[in-house]
Amino acid sequence: MSTTERFLLAMLLVFSLPYLVWRLGRTDDFAPLVVVQILAGIALGPGMLGSVWPQAYELVFPPPVIGALNGVAWWAVMLFVWLAGIELDLRQAWVHRRETGVTAGLALVTPLLLGAAAAWALLALSPGWIGPQARTWQFVLGVGMACAVTALPILVLLMEKLGVLRLPLGQRILRYASLDDIAIWGVLALILMDWERVGRQLAFLAAFGAAAWAVRTLIHRLPARDRWAAGLVWLIAAALAADWAGLHFMVGAFLAGAVLDAEWFGHGALDALRHHVLLVVMPVFFLSTGLRTQWAMGGATVLLAAALLLVAAVAGKLIGVGLAGRWLGWSRGEARLIGWLLQTKALIMIIFANILLDKGVITAGTFTALLLMAVGSTMLTVPMATQLLQRLEAVKNRPA
């Protein structure tokens, strides 16, 4: 078979297998299509298909095909992170800053601390979890933050499914997740700070500030039909500059979106593009993510590590939001509902973990454990939140 035929065969698997499992298995109540796509990527990776049927893996995924798939995946995730940045709206968070600050802060810090403790425990058991380029504090902080992440785009999709996105409850939760999004990327920038290239990174930040002002001025004055083209050029330029500075192209992609206003593009158009990106190109990112999973440390060991991280992530989020609820005087059960809705980790956490793996902060074994933790946490969200929503109807429409 030619490389082109193998690439198309890989794409056929990427788009058909997860969809058939999702549709025929009717998994939407516990595993949305995004989660099934991630699991399919793991199943098709070297740790599973490559071990069980190495001839098939080598036929479908030779190095040239993996290279091509990675290129599509890079573009997919750049678009997705850029859209997440554009949709980030901190104005309502500022209006409700006390309630939002307390909730978002505790919902982030508590799982971060428990996740960091889990990272220390993993290091005590084996040094094989830490990447070759990492200092201990980078590894511990990176794993801790991975346990604290809430995936804002997936949270939007799940709250749409549950019918609460446009209700006061949904808008409150979006404020908490939006504030945490800023913290996630800030911590990532700190972890990736390269003191040997600090001059480049400072130059990037200074140049980015000036360029962002110029781009905002330009795009605001452009006719609507030209804003998308200008925005995409800005996305690529910012991602290239961030990667050159050593911060990773996804940090640049997020920043490129965060300095733009959603109103310039239209919320309906942004929702449509996000949907199309998820449908058309993001499955390739999930596959390329699955191709990076490794079980060299032993399947049981990786599964135990994933379970430990899952406990830290879930318990930390529930405890943090519970403390916020007591502080703010929420009704009984309200904190549990919000804590479960903030458990969604797929996508943003996977992107976060991919960056840590790229930069040598974590190993492939840690990446696999984090990926399994993200899938487990996201799968728990819908069934747990659905049960609580049925008992807490009054909470849906209660303003902050």
Phi, psi and omega in degrees: 000144177284166178299321179299316180295321178293320177299315180292325176295318177299316179296323178300316177296317183301318187267336184267314187300307181297321182296318180295318178298315182295314185284311183287326179277352180049055186271002191300334183285342178227340180219093177302166183305322179303315180294318179297321178297320178295315179297322178295322177299318178296316182297326181274358183281176183293335181286339181243286178301320181296333179274318184282321185219072186299329180296319179293319179298315181292330178292315186275327188237058173290164183309318179298324179290318178299321177299316179294317179297321179297322178298315177297319181296319179300315180294320180300311185286330174299314178298316184294315180292323177300315178297320177299322178293317179298320185281355179289118182233108183263004183293316178292327176298324179290321179299320180252046193295325181294307181296317181292318181296315180297311184293310181297320181297311181290326179292339179265312188291319184296308176294331177298316180293317179292322177294322177296320176297320177296323178296317176300318180297319178296318179295325179294330180279323183199138175282358183287356181274333186272139183287162185291339183258005189260144163273160185302317182296326178293317179296311183297314180293321180296314179293320178299315179293326176300325178286339184265346186299141165242128182276099184302313181298320179288326175301318177300314181297317182290322179289330172299315180297322181278353177077025182240000188302314184269000177276163179307322178299313180298320180292325175297313183295323177298323178296315181298313183293325180296317180295321178293329178301318178299315181297321181301311183288329176294316178295320178300316178300322178294316180298322184274358181302119182257106186292340176283339179240028184298329177299316177298317184291320176295321178296320178298313182297318179294313180294324180296318179301314179293316181295322180297319178299315181295318181294317178301315180298317182293307186296323180299329182270346181286151171296155187304324184292340183262350186292323181296315180297316179296321179296321179291321176298317178298319178302310183294318181295318180293320179295318179297315181295319180295320179293320176300324181282350179095008182268349182091140186295334180287331174296316177298321180296317179295314180298322179299324177280325186295334181271000178258155181261133181299328182298334181292334184253337182093128183296324179297317179293322178295316178300318181295317180294318178300318179298316182290323176297317178297325183280319193267320187236334183297329175303330177292323176296319179297320178295312182297329175294314178298328180291349180263356180286144181222147180238026185297333179281356181106132183302316182296320180296315180296319179295320177295320177297318178298320178296317178299315179294324179295316177299316180298317183292312183291311181297318181299316180294315181294319179294315181299312180291327176298318177296320178297319180297320177294318181297319186266357176075037179289161178288162183297133179089341182296318181294322179297317179299312181294322178299320179288323179294332179277006181282344185301124183234342183302154181079283185297318179292325178293319175298315178302313181293324176300319179295315178300322178291317179302321185271004177073022178280326178234164176264173180297328178294316177296319179301317180297317179297317179295321179297315178295321176299316181297318179295314180298316180298316181292323180293332179285337190298305187297308181297320181291316180293324180298315179299316182290324179296326179295332181263349187233052182301323184293335183291332185304320187254010179279121177290166181296000000 
